[in-house]
C-alpha cells in the first residue's frame, strides 16, 4: 500500500508540563511515515530543550527555534519545512491516540482534501460528508464542527502563504479564520469520521483560557473573516456573516446591558449597513427588539427574557449531546 508522508506541525509555547506526553504520542503512531516538526515559539520555559532532546532520539523530528511571533507564524514556519503530501496540526499540550494518523489516512479518497476526526470532547457527527458550500457556511458560523486546526487531515495543495497571513493581534479564533480560508481552497466535499483521533487537554494557562472578549476585538476578528472570503462570493455568504456578527453583538449587549458604546461602534455601524444593503431580515423577535428598541428599561427586560430562553436552549443541547454521544 502506498503510504505518503504526513507532516505533523506542532507550535510550542510554555507547555513543558505537557510536552513529553504530546511528543511521545506522535512518536508512537502506528502510521510511521511521518515527519514531526516542533516549532519552539520563543518559549521561556524548558520546552525548547525538551524538543532538542527528542530530536536526538528520533530522526523524524525537526526542531525550529524562533523568537516569539505567535501561533500562526509558528505554524507557517513549520509548514515551510514540511515535505508531506498531507498536513496535520497538533497543539503542544494535547496528544494523539496511537492509531490517529492510521485512521485518518485510511479514510483518504482521491477527491477529498479535508478529513475531520473527533476529539474526545466532541459528539458524533450527524453526516459523513458535507458539500463544500455547507462546510464553508459551518466554518463561518463556527458551530457543529470543530473550528480548531487540530483533528483534521489536510491535503498539502490547499495551503499557500495567504492562509497564514494573520496579525499577531488575532489571539483567539485564528484557527477558525484559517479553516474558512482552507474551505474556499477546496472544490470537493468534506469527509467527517466518527472515530476519536485527538485528545484535547485543558490547559488553564493557555491563551484561550485567559482571553478577555471585547467589541473592539470582535470588530477586528470579523473584518479578517470577511477578508478571507473571495470577493465574488461575498454576497452568497453575506447572510451567514450577518448572523454571526448579530449573535456576537447580542452577546455583548447581554453581558453589558448598561453600556451604550456599541451604538456608535464601527462593528455595529458596519453590521447595520450590511443588513440594509442585503435586505436581511432578522427573524428572531428577541434579537430584533434588543438592537432596535430605544428604551433602555425595555431593552433590559427583553435581555432578561432572552437570557432565560438561551439558557434553556444551552442546557437542552448539552443533554441532547450526551444522549447522542
C-alpha positions as CSV (number, residue, x, y, z in Angstrom):
1,X,0.0,0.0,0.0
2,X,1.2,3.5,-0.8
3,X,1.9,5.4,2.4
4,X,2.6,9.0,1.6
5,X,4.4,11.2,4.1
6,X,2.3,13.0,6.7
7,X,3.7,16.2,8.2
8,X,2.8,16.9,11.9
9,X,3.3,20.6,12.8
10,X,3.4,21.4,16.5
11,X,3.5,25.1,17.6
12,X,5.0,25.2,21.1
13,X,4.9,27.9,23.7
14,X,5.1,27.4,27.5
15,X,3.8,23.8,27.5
16,X,6.7,22.0,29.2
17,X,4.5,20.1,31.7
18,X,2.6,18.6,28.8
19,X,5.2,18.3,26.1
20,X,6.7,14.9,26.8
21,X,3.3,13.3,26.6
22,X,2.5,15.1,23.4
23,X,5.7,14.2,21.6
24,X,5.6,10.6,22.8
25,X,2.1,10.2,21.4
26,X,3.4,11.3,18.0
27,X,6.5,9.1,18.0
28,X,4.3,6.1,18.8
29,X,1.9,6.5,15.9
30,X,1.2,3.2,14.1
31,X,1.3,5.2,10.8
32,X,5.1,5.6,10.7
33,X,5.8,7.5,7.5
34,X,5.7,10.8,9.3
35,X,7.8,13.9,10.0
36,X,7.3,15.8,13.2
37,X,8.1,19.5,13.1
38,X,8.3,21.0,16.5
39,X,8.3,24.9,16.4
40,X,9.6,26.5,19.6
41,X,8.0,29.9,19.5
42,X,10.5,31.6,21.8
43,X,9.2,29.7,24.8
44,X,10.8,30.9,28.1
45,X,10.4,27.5,29.8
46,X,12.2,24.2,29.1
47,X,10.0,23.4,26.0
48,X,12.8,24.2,23.6
49,X,15.3,21.9,25.4
50,X,12.7,19.1,25.5
51,X,12.3,19.3,21.8
52,X,16.0,19.2,21.1
53,X,16.4,16.0,23.3
54,X,13.7,14.2,21.4
55,X,15.2,15.3,18.0
56,X,18.4,13.5,19.1
57,X,16.5,10.2,19.6
58,X,14.2,10.2,16.5
59,X,15.4,11.3,13.0
60,X,11.8,12.0,12.0
61,X,11.8,15.0,14.3
62,X,12.8,18.5,13.1
63,X,13.1,21.4,15.6
64,X,12.7,25.1,14.7
65,X,13.6,27.7,17.3
66,X,12.3,31.2,16.7
67,X,11.7,34.5,18.5
68,X,8.1,34.7,19.8
69,X,5.9,35.5,16.9
70,X,2.6,33.8,17.8
71,X,1.0,30.5,17.0
72,X,0.1,31.3,13.4
73,X,3.6,32.4,12.5
74,X,4.9,29.3,14.2
75,X,2.7,27.1,12.1
76,X,3.7,28.9,8.9
77,X,7.4,28.4,9.6
78,X,6.7,24.7,10.3
79,X,4.7,24.4,7.1
80,X,7.7,25.9,5.1
81,X,9.8,23.0,6.4
82,X,7.1,20.4,5.8
83,X,7.5,17.9,2.9
84,X,4.4,15.8,3.4
85,X,1.6,15.2,1.0
86,X,-0.8,15.6,3.9
87,X,-0.6,18.1,6.8
88,X,-2.0,17.8,10.3
89,X,-1.6,20.1,13.3
90,X,-1.2,19.2,17.0
91,X,-1.1,21.7,19.9
92,X,1.8,21.1,22.3
93,X,-0.4,20.5,25.3
94,X,-2.5,17.8,23.6
95,X,-1.9,14.3,22.3
96,X,-3.0,11.8,19.7
97,X,-4.3,8.2,20.2
98,X,-1.8,5.7,18.7
99,X,-3.9,4.9,15.6
100,X,-4.9,8.5,14.9
101,X,-3.0,9.0,11.7
102,X,-3.6,5.5,10.5
103,X,-7.3,6.0,11.0
104,X,-7.2,9.4,9.1
105,X,-5.2,8.0,6.3
106,X,-7.5,5.0,5.7
107,X,-10.3,7.5,5.1
108,X,-8.5,9.4,2.3
109,X,-10.1,9.5,-1.1
110,X,-8.8,11.0,-4.4
111,X,-11.5,13.7,-4.4
112,X,-11.2,14.6,-0.7
113,X,-9.0,17.4,0.5
114,X,-10.1,17.7,4.1
115,X,-10.9,14.9,6.6
116,X,-12.2,15.8,10.1
117,X,-12.0,13.4,13.0
118,X,-13.4,13.7,16.5
119,X,-11.8,14.8,19.7
120,X,-12.7,13.0,23.0
121,X,-14.8,16.1,23.9
122,X,-17.0,16.2,20.7
123,X,-20.3,14.5,19.9
124,X,-20.6,12.2,16.9
125,X,-21.2,13.9,13.5
126,X,-24.7,13.6,12.1
127,X,-23.3,13.2,8.5
128,X,-20.4,11.6,6.8
129,X,-19.9,14.2,4.0
130,X,-20.6,17.9,3.6
131,X,-20.7,19.8,0.4
132,X,-18.0,22.5,0.2
133,X,-20.8,25.2,0.4
134,X,-22.3,23.8,3.6
135,X,-18.8,23.3,5.0
136,X,-17.9,26.9,4.3
137,X,-21.1,28.1,6.0
138,X,-20.4,26.0,9.1
139,X,-16.9,27.4,9.2
140,X,-18.2,30.9,9.1
141,X,-20.7,30.1,11.9
142,X,-18.1,28.3,14.0
143,X,-20.7,25.8,15.1
144,X,-21.3,22.0,14.9
145,X,-17.8,21.2,13.6
146,X,-14.5,21.8,15.4
147,X,-13.0,25.1,14.4
148,X,-9.5,24.2,15.6
149,X,-6.9,23.1,13.1
150,X,-6.1,20.0,15.1
151,X,-8.2,16.9,14.4
152,X,-8.0,17.5,10.7
153,X,-6.0,15.9,7.9
154,X,-5.4,18.4,5.1
155,X,-4.1,17.9,1.6
156,X,-0.9,20.0,1.3
157,X,-2.0,21.6,-2.0
158,X,-4.7,23.6,-0.1
159,X,-2.0,25.7,1.6
160,X,-0.3,28.9,0.5
161,X,1.2,31.9,2.3
162,X,-2.1,33.7,2.5
163,X,-3.7,31.0,4.6
164,X,-1.3,32.0,7.4
165,X,-1.5,35.8,6.8
166,X,-2.9,37.0,10.2
167,X,-1.6,39.7,12.5
168,X,-0.3,38.7,16.0
169,X,-3.3,40.7,17.4
170,X,-5.6,37.9,16.4
171,X,-5.1,35.8,19.5
172,X,-8.3,33.8,19.6
173,X,-10.1,32.3,16.6
174,X,-7.1,32.3,14.3
175,X,-7.8,28.6,13.6
176,X,-11.4,29.5,12.6
177,X,-10.2,32.1,10.1
178,X,-7.6,29.6,8.6
179,X,-10.3,26.9,8.3
180,X,-12.5,29.4,6.4
181,X,-9.7,30.2,4.0
182,X,-8.9,26.5,3.5
183,X,-12.6,25.8,3.0
184,X,-12.6,28.2,0.0
185,X,-9.5,26.5,-1.4
186,X,-11.2,23.1,-1.9
187,X,-13.8,22.4,-4.6
188,X,-14.5,19.0,-3.2
189,X,-16.8,17.7,-0.5
190,X,-15.5,17.3,3.1
191,X,-15.4,14.0,4.9
192,X,-16.1,13.5,8.6
193,X,-15.4,10.3,10.5
194,X,-16.8,9.1,13.9
195,X,-13.5,7.8,15.4
196,X,-11.8,9.8,18.1
197,X,-8.4,10.8,16.8
198,X,-7.5,13.6,19.2
199,X,-7.2,14.1,22.9
200,X,-7.7,17.7,23.9
201,X,-6.1,18.6,27.2
202,X,-7.4,21.5,29.3
203,X,-4.6,24.0,30.0
204,X,-5.6,26.8,32.4
205,X,-2.6,28.9,31.2
206,X,-3.4,28.8,27.5
207,X,-4.3,31.9,25.6
208,X,-7.9,30.6,25.1
209,X,-8.5,30.5,28.9
210,X,-7.1,33.9,29.6
211,X,-8.7,35.7,26.7
212,X,-11.0,38.7,27.5
213,X,-13.6,39.4,24.8
214,X,-14.4,43.0,23.7
215,X,-16.3,44.7,20.9
216,X,-13.0,46.1,19.5
217,X,-11.6,42.6,19.2
218,X,-14.8,41.2,17.6
219,X,-14.7,44.0,15.1
220,X,-11.0,43.2,14.2
221,X,-11.8,39.5,14.1
222,X,-14.8,39.8,11.8
223,X,-13.0,42.1,9.4
224,X,-10.4,39.4,8.9
225,X,-13.2,36.8,8.5
226,X,-14.8,39.0,5.8
227,X,-11.4,39.5,4.0
228,X,-11.0,35.7,4.0
229,X,-13.9,35.3,1.6
230,X,-13.4,35.7,-2.2
231,X,-15.0,39.0,-3.3
232,X,-17.0,37.2,-6.0
233,X,-18.7,35.0,-3.3
234,X,-19.2,37.7,-0.6
235,X,-22.9,38.2,-1.5
236,X,-23.6,34.5,-1.3
237,X,-22.3,34.2,2.2
238,X,-23.4,37.7,3.5
239,X,-26.4,36.3,5.4
240,X,-24.1,34.0,7.3
241,X,-21.6,36.8,8.1
242,X,-24.5,38.9,9.3
243,X,-25.9,36.2,11.6
244,X,-22.5,35.6,13.2
245,X,-22.0,39.3,13.9
246,X,-25.5,39.7,15.1
247,X,-25.0,36.9,17.7
248,X,-21.7,38.5,18.8
249,X,-23.4,41.9,19.3
250,X,-26.3,40.4,21.2
251,X,-23.9,38.5,23.5
252,X,-22.0,41.8,24.1
253,X,-25.2,43.7,24.9
254,X,-26.5,41.0,27.2
255,X,-23.1,40.9,29.0
256,X,-23.0,44.7,29.4
257,X,-26.7,45.9,29.4
258,X,-25.8,49.3,30.8
259,X,-23.4,50.1,28.0
260,X,-24.4,52.3,25.1
261,X,-21.0,52.5,23.4
262,X,-21.9,49.8,21.0
263,X,-24.4,52.1,19.2
264,X,-21.6,54.2,17.8
265,X,-19.0,51.4,17.4
266,X,-17.7,50.6,13.9
267,X,-18.8,47.0,14.4
268,X,-22.4,48.0,14.9
269,X,-22.4,50.6,12.1
270,X,-20.9,48.1,9.5
271,X,-23.4,45.4,10.6
272,X,-26.5,47.7,10.2
273,X,-25.1,48.8,6.8
274,X,-24.8,45.2,5.6
275,X,-28.3,44.3,6.9
276,X,-29.8,47.2,4.9
277,X,-27.7,46.6,1.8
278,X,-28.6,42.9,1.6
279,X,-32.2,43.3,2.7
280,X,-31.5,40.9,5.5
281,X,-34.5,40.1,7.8
282,X,-33.9,39.5,11.5
283,X,-36.3,36.6,12.2
284,X,-35.7,36.3,16.0
285,X,-38.0,38.8,17.7
286,X,-35.8,38.9,20.8
287,X,-32.7,39.9,18.7
288,X,-34.6,42.4,16.7
289,X,-36.0,44.1,19.9
290,X,-32.7,44.2,21.7
291,X,-31.0,46.0,18.8
292,X,-33.8,48.4,17.7
293,X,-35.5,49.2,21.0
294,X,-34.7,52.8,22.1
295,X,-36.0,52.4,25.7
296,X,-33.2,51.2,28.0
297,X,-35.6,49.9,30.5
298,X,-37.5,47.9,28.0
299,X,-34.2,46.6,26.5
300,X,-33.1,45.3,29.9
301,X,-36.4,43.4,30.3
302,X,-36.0,41.9,26.8
303,X,-32.4,40.9,27.6
304,X,-33.6,39.1,30.8
305,X,-36.1,37.1,28.8
306,X,-33.7,36.4,26.0
307,X,-31.1,35.1,28.5
308,X,-33.6,32.7,30.1
309,X,-34.5,31.4,26.6
310,X,-30.9,30.8,25.7
311,X,-30.0,29.1,28.9
312,X,-32.8,26.7,28.3
313,X,-31.6,26.0,24.8
314,X,-28.0,25.6,26.0
315,X,-28.8,23.0,28.7
316,X,-31.2,21.2,26.4
317,X,-28.5,20.9,23.7
318,X,-26.0,19.7,26.3
319,X,-28.3,16.9,27.4
320,X,-29.1,16.0,23.8
321,X,-25.3,15.7,23.0
322,X,-24.8,13.4,26.0
323,X,-27.6,11.2,24.8
324,X,-26.3,11.1,21.2
325,X,-22.6,10.6,22.2
